[in-house]
Amino acid sequence: MAATLLITGTPAVGDFGARVELGAAADAADGTVACMYPMTGRGATYGRDSIHGIQVALERLSEEPDAPRLRVIVEDSRSKASFAVRMAEDFVRREGADILCGIVSSGVGRAVSQFARDNETILVGTDHASSRLTLEEGHRHYFRVSSDTWTSHAAGARYLQELQERTDWRTLAFLGPDYEYGRVAWRDLRTSLKQLGVDYEQAGTYWPRLYEPDYSLYIQALLESPPDILVTGLWGGDFNAFVQQARTTRLFETMTVANFDAGGNYDTLVSFGASAPQGLILSARHHVNWPDTERNRRFVQAFHDKAGTYPSYAAVGAYTGIIAIARATERTGAIGDTEAMINALRGLELPLPTDPPGHTSYIDPETHQIVQAQAIGSPREDHAFPPARILLGDWRVYDAESLKPSAAVLERRRGPAADASF
């Protein structure tokens, strides 16, 4: 019988420290899952929401008599690659972790993925989004259960194509964080626009550092040479800070601003207050109000019951990671059998809160990337999920299969260096 009670109780959102243990006790667990999330700084909201998402998953599993008993350890990655790799080593060698999971930063994700490959340990990524991890650097021990930069920007390119047909926009600029995630997001957007035959003029690229406190120079440069469309790859507190600083200028009156991967996150909608800047085009990897399905409503309410607030998209990624590991363990009967777990995760279907009617998420056996639909919308007044007073609506929905990278993209991105044993 499944036993997934919290070892450490149910701490409040602000009570999570450097280490949290959830689920079954070590001597009663069927396996140990070790997760890394940021618990401090601008990324801390994602870490806290991920822990609550894990709690929701464990409580769901506790209702299933035959579900595996998972021990889940969570520690602060500090958003630093070298620190996270040392943490992964400790998890595997000292804690006996069977599976690694989590990670918000794509730079950190790449480093830990390399460790997982070298040590033949499965890593289930739940939040970091650089498509490089499943394309150029994909390997048999790495799986990702949240949408990546390819998925979101393939959808974004389709949205921009439709928008161009209506408005005849011509110039486009990109502003993204100057590290792995931002650089790959821009490449994915350009590739997708080219595939669709969208004709546009590149009006500039801007690369603030991750966690940049002051965007005034970038805002000034954009206003001096305004594009028709500004696509930004900023996320979390960085995007919130950019929006708040740009609202004091005429930027949103001068250009249309889009954020296809992280801009529709719940914490960003809260930060808008009573009104959003005009003309925003936003999406995220999960929405509290889309899809309007019983499964999504149950997840959102269960998270709220646990956390006292509504979930960011990081929460559903962490939830999905634990559910995926549990379902694969059910198939194999042994979480410690790495090869059996790899085979169980490949092609695994996962009915999720993010699934619109008619689609069930699944892990692509060729890339180990989860395949999901994407909805893009615009802000509107809606008080259904307080304290947010703004939610997204006017949805454009892009089906999951149309957002997968083509065979040509896979061949070009992977090339001869691809893992032959993938």
C-alpha positions, -999 to 999 in steps of 0.1 A, spaced: 0 0 0 13 34 -9 27 55 19 35 91 8 30 112 39 53 141 45 83 133 67 88 170 76 51 179 80 35 205 57 56 237 59 42 270 48 55 286 16 81 307 33 93 279 56 112 258 31 149 258 39 179 243 22 166 207 24 131 192 24 122 156 26 88 144 13 70 111 9 80 78 24 107 74 50 140 60 38 135 26 53 100 23 39 105 37 4 105 18 -29 130 43 -42 145 77 -37 140 107 -60 164 137 -55 154 171 -69 172 204 -72 154 237 -73 163 273 -64 151 283 -30 165 318 -29 166 349 -52 143 356 -81 139 319 -89 127 310 -54 90 312 -63 96 284 -88 114 263 -62 86 267 -36 59 260 -62 78 230 -73 78 216 -38 41 221 -35 36 205 -69 55 175 -56 33 174 -25 2 174 -46 16 145 -67 25 125 -36 -9 130 -21 -26 118 -53 -3 87 -53 -12 80 -16 -48 75 -27 -37 46 -50 -31 13 -31 -6 0 -57 14 32 -63 51 30 -54 63 46 -21 86 74 -31 110 92 -9 116 127 -24 146 149 -13 147 185 -24 176 208 -20 185 244 -30 205 244 -63 213 281 -58 210 284 -96 247 275 -99 258 247 -122 290 236 -104 271 235 -70 242 215 -85 266 189 -100 283 184 -66 248 181 -52 239 155 -78 270 135 -69 261 136 -32 225 125 -40 237 95 -60 266 84 -39 256 93 -3 218 93 -5 215 64 -29 192 83 -52 176 63 -79 164 92 -100 175 129 -102 148 155 -110 139 192 -112 161 221 -121 149 256 -132 180 271 -150 189 256 -184 226 262 -177 223 242 -145 202 216 -164 229 211 -190 256 205 -164 236 180 -144 224 163 -176 261 157 -184 266 142 -150 236 120 -154 249 108 -188 284 101 -175 271 82 -144 242 65 -162 216 80 -138 182 91 -150 175 128 -148 139 139 -152 139 176 -160 108 194 -148 113 231 -156 145 241 -175 135 246 -211 165 249 -235 157 226 -264 194 218 -266 190 193 -238 168 170 -259 182 178 -293 220 184 -296 227 170 -261 199 145 -257 209 111 -243 191 80 -231 193 90 -194 177 124 -198 139 130 -200 119 163 -198 83 166 -187 76 202 -193 75 221 -227 107 234 -240 118 265 -260 112 247 -293 76 239 -284 68 274 -271 85 293 -300 71 270 -326 37 280 -313 48 316 -311 60 316 -347 25 304 -358 9 331 -337 32 358 -353 24 344 -388 -13 348 -381 -7 383 -366 13 394 -397 -16 384 -419 -38 407 -399 -15 436 -392 13 434 -417 40 438 -391 75 438 -405 102 443 -379 111 421 -349 135 423 -321 144 399 -294 154 405 -257 164 375 -237 187 365 -208 223 361 -218 227 324 -211 217 291 -225 180 295 -223 177 329 -239 202 321 -267 184 289 -277 150 304 -274 160 330 -300 174 303 -323 143 283 -320 121 312 -328 141 322 -359 141 286 -371 104 283 -367 97 316 -385 119 305 -414 101 271 -416 68 289 -419 81 314 -445 74 344 -424 92 375 -439 105 400 -414 134 423 -407 155 416 -376 155 449 -357 180 440 -330 189 415 -302 194 425 -266 211 403 -240 207 414 -203 223 391 -178 202 367 -158 187 384 -128 195 419 -142 181 445 -117 179 475 -141 166 472 -177 166 510 -184 194 509 -210 176 481 -229 143 499 -227 159 531 -240 176 513 -269 143 498 -279 125 531 -278 153 547 -299 149 520 -326 114 505 -320 105 472 -337 69 464 -346 73 432 -324 94 426 -294 97 390 -284 113 385 -250 126 354 -234 128 369 -199 112 347 -172 100 349 -136 112 379 -116 132 391 -145 102 395 -168 81 410 -140 109 436 -133 112 444 -170 74 450 -174 73 472 -143 102 493 -155 89 495 -191 55 506 -178 70 539 -168 78 546 -204 60 545 -237 74 511 -247 41 493 -247 24 520 -267 53 519 -293 56 481 -300 38 448 -294 55 427 -267 53 389 -267 66 363 -243 57 328 -256 73 306 -230 70 322 -195 51 355 -198 17 341 -188 29 327 -155 5 332 -126 30 353 -106 34 376 -135 -3 380 -139 -5 389 -102 23 415 -106 2 434 -132 -22 446 -105 -55 460 -117 -44 463 -154 -19 449 -178 2 469 -203 -16 472 -236 -9 448 -265 8 420 -246 9 385 -261 16 359 -235 18 322 -228 33 298 -203 37 261 -197 6 259 -176 -24 282 -170 -48 282 -140 -77 289 -164 -68 268 -195 -77 242 -204 -110 244 -186 -111 207 -178 -119 188 -146 -83 176 -144 -68 211 -145 -94 225 -121 -86 196 -96 -49 203 -98 -52 241 -94 -75 236 -64 -54 209 -48 -23 232 -51 -42 261 -36 -54 239 -7 -18 230 -1 0 263 -7 -26 290 -1 -19 305 -35 -23 294 -71 4 276 -91 31 289 -114 39 266 -143 69 252 -123 44 235 -100 28 214 -128 62 205 -141 73 191 -107 40 174 -103 44 157 -137 79 146 -129 68 127 -98 38 112 -115 59 101 -145 85 84 -122 57 67 -103 40 54 -135 73 41 -149 81 24 -116 46 7 -117 55 -6 -152 89 -19 -142 83 -29 -105 119 -17 -97 129 20 -98 165 9 -94 165 -9 -128 177 19 -149 174 3 -183 139 -9 -175 129 26 -163 143 42 -195 122 19 -216 91 26 -194 95 63 -197 99 63 -234 65 68 -250 48 70 -216 14 86 -218 5 110 -189 -30 125 -186 -21 159 -172 -37 192 -161 -22 208 -192 -40 186 -217 -69 200 -237 -97 177 -246 -86 152 -272 -49 152 -263 -29 131 -238 7 142 -231 33 116 -238 71 114 -238 84 113 -273 105 81 -275 128 97 -301 137 129 -281 126 121 -245 107 154 -246 71 156 -235 47 164 -263 21 190 -253 -3 215 -269 3 253 -264 -22 281 -258 -13 317 -264 -35 346 -252 -38 382 -242 -45 397 -207 -80 406 -197 -97 415 -164 -106 384 -145 -109 379 -107 -115 342 -106 -81 334 -91 -72 361 -66 -50 379 -59 -46 380 -97 -70 405 -112 -57 398 -147 -58 364 -165 -52 354 -201 -80 349 -226 -87 352 -263 -68 319 -267 -51 306 -298 -44 269 -293 -18 250 -313 -20 212 -313 8 192 -299 18 172 -329 23 204 -350 48 217 -325 72 188 -326 106 195 -343 106 180 -379 128 152 -389 150 177 -408 154 198 -376 163 167 -356 189 157 -381 204 191 -384 205 198 -346 218 164 -336 242 157 -364 269 131 -363 277 137 -327 243 124 -315 244 96 -289 243 64 -311 227 45 -282 199 69 -277 
